């Protein structure tokens, strides 16, 4: 039996058994041999065939649609994490996933913490917009993050900086190699969001404005975002190198906290 199908069936069984029948309008009675809802009751609430639902719990090879998973999530009153897990085990993309947190926002606690971090640090959103950064990051990315944002200015975006700002090619050491890897990391990071209009608009803008981005994007390279050495030709500090670390908040995993630990001391 496929591990994911078995895990999906076991997961649904646990969810069903923890559900109190009276909360769903069913009588408790003394005829229930086990606690929780019956399979037939879950199927009735979700509007699906009892036989088909039973097969899902049994881990049989059945095709579970995203619509059926959505209805199951609603009737079983799943939390966000439980819903995400359900869709992951079924190998389906959540149709409502793209509507959550449409506008990224860094938590206030995370923003305030940035000022206490003694190395350059910034927070990126799902499309690699920079949502917050500390002064050390502003000093590092001079000419970009140290510029005052006007009221209607777009949010700084790492991809736009790398591919659309002329100084980036001098600033980023081995720009061609790093730029190609950044595109591959971005494709991997956004693999579940490729149909989202905001992502498509960003890719279209970069493709039209940067031949290099268009070429890299068409190569369909996919790489997980990793740490490693990052070197820059700073206009005032000269060649500086960092070890990059990327962390994700548990409750907002579309965000990324990027930390740059200096690898060498430089003098202005």
N, C-alpha and C positions, 0 to 999 in steps of 0.2 A: 504494500500500500504506500502511496506517495506520502512523504512526511508532511508536506504542507496541507494536503487534504485531510490527513488524520488530525493535524493540529487545529485546522479550521473546525472539524466536527467536534473535537473535544472542547474547544473554546465555546462554541455555541451551546453545547450541552451544559457546561458550567454556568453560562449566562442564563440559560433557561431555568436551571434548578435553583438559582438564587433569587428568581423573580417571584414575588408573592402573588398568588392568583387573584386575591381580593383587590389588589391595586389595579388589576386589568379588567375588573367587572365579572370575574368568574367565582362561583361559590367554592368555599374551601372544602367542606364536607369531610366525611370519614372514609370515603372510598378511594382517596388518593394514596397510592402505595408509596410514592416518593414525594419529596418536597418540591415546590416550584411549579411552573407551568408544564402542561403536557405538550408533547410535540404537536398534536393536532391544534392546540390552542395558539401556539406560536404561529403555525401555518395560517390559521384563520386570521389572526391579527395582521399578519404581513401580506395576506392576500395571495398565498401561494399554495400549491398542492401539498397535502400532508405527506403523501408518499415521497414526493420530490424532496421535501424538507428532511424527512427521515433519512433519505439517501445521503444528503449533505452531512448530517451528523454521523452517519456510518462511515464517512470518508470515501464514498464511492466516487467514481470518475464521472461527475456531472458538471455541466457548464453553468456556473453561478454568475448571473448578470450583475452589473453594477447597480441596476435599478432594484433588483431583489435585495442586494446587500444594503442599499440605502433604506429600504423599508424595514429590514430586520434591525438595522441600527436604531431607527426611530422607535419601533415598538418595544425593543428591549432597553431603551433609554440609555444608550451607551455614552460613555464619556468620550472626549476627543481622542485620547490615547487608545481606548478600546476600539473605537471606530477605525482609526488608522491601522491598528493591528488586524482587524477583521478584513479590511480590504487588502492588506499586504499578504495575509495567508491565502486569500482567494486569488491573488495575482491580478487584481483589478485596480484601475485608477479611480480614485474617489471623484465623482463628478462635482461634488461640492467642495473639494479640497482647494480649488483655485479661487473660491470666493471667501475663504477665511483670511483675515488679516490682509485685505487687499492693499492697505497702506501700511508699510512697515513703520514701526516706531520702536526705538530703543527704550527699555524701561528706565524710569528715572533713577532707580538704584544703580543700574549699570552705567548710566551717564555720569552720575556723581562719583562712581568708583574710578572712572578714567583719570580724574585729576590726581588720584592717589597712587597711580601706577607710575613708577620711576623710569619707564622706558616708553618709546613711542607705541601708542595703542589707538586702535580705532574700531568702530563697529560697522559692519557691512550688512545690508539688507539682502533680500532674496535675489534682486537683480544687480547686486554689487554696488548699490548706492551707498555712499558713506553717510551714515546717520548721525554719528558723533565721533569725536576724536579729542585727544588731549593736546596740550600745548607742544609737547615734544614731537608729536606727529605733525603738527602744523609747521614746526621748525624744520623737520626733515623734508616735508613736501612743500618747500617754499615756492612761492609763485602759483600755488594751487590752493592748499588748505589754509594758508595764512592770509588769504584774501577775504575781506568782509563780504558776506553774502547779502545781496540786495533782497528786497521784499519778494520780488517775483523771480528771483534767480532759481534755476533748476538745482536739485540736489546734486552735489559732486558724485561722480560715478567713476569707479576705478577703470572700467573698460574705456570710457570716453577719455580719461586722462592718458592712458597708455597709447591709444590709437588716434586721438584727435588733437592732442596738445603737442605742438612741435618740440617743446623742450624735453618731452619724455624720452625721445630717442637718444639724447645725450645723457639724460639723468639716469636711466636704467642701464646698468652694465649688461652687455650681451643682449641688447634689446630684442633682436630677432628671435633668439632662443627663448627668452622669457615671454615675449608676446605670444609666440605660438603655444607655449605651455599654458599661459593664462586662458587662452581661448578653449583649449582642451579641458581645462579645469572647470571653466564656466559651463561648457556643454554638459559635463558630467553632473555638476551641481544643479543644473536646471532640467535634468532629463525628465522629470515628472511634470514640468511646467511648459513644455514646448508649444502647447496649444494656447497658452494664455496670451491675450491681445497685447498686454504691456510688454511682455518678453519679445513678441514678434515685432512690435514697433521699435524696440531698442536694437534688435538684430538688423532690422531694415535700415535704420539710421546709420549704424556702424558700417554695414555692407556698402551703402551708397557713398559714404564719406571716406572710407579707408579701404584701398585696394588690398592692403596686407590683411586686414581683418576678414574681408570677403574670401581671400585665398585660404586663410587658416580655417575659417568656418566651413568651407566646402570640403576640407580634408576629413572632417568627421572624426578627428582624434578625440579620444576620451581618456582623461586622467583624473584620478581623485586628487583633491586639493591636499597637498602635503607641505610639511615644513621644509626647512633647508636654508642654505645661505642665500642672502639677498644683498647685492652690492649696488651702490649708487655713486654717481659722480655729483656730489653736492656742490653748488656754486660757491659756497663759502668754506666748507669743511674739507673739500676734496673727496678722495675715494674713501667711503665708509661702508662697512659690512655689518650685517645683522643675521641672527638666527631667527627665523620666522616660526611662530606657533599660532595655530588657529583653533579656537575653542568655540563650542556651540552651547548656548543656554538650554537647559533641559526643557523648559516650558515654552521656548520660542526657537525651535531648531532651524528656522529659516534665517536666523541671524547668525553672524560670525564675529567673534571677538578676536582681532588679529593683534598679536604682540610681536614686537621686534626687539630682540635682545642684542645689544652691541657686542660685536666679536672682537673689536679692537678699539683702543683709545686713539682719538684723533684730536688735534689741536686746531682751533679756528684759523 
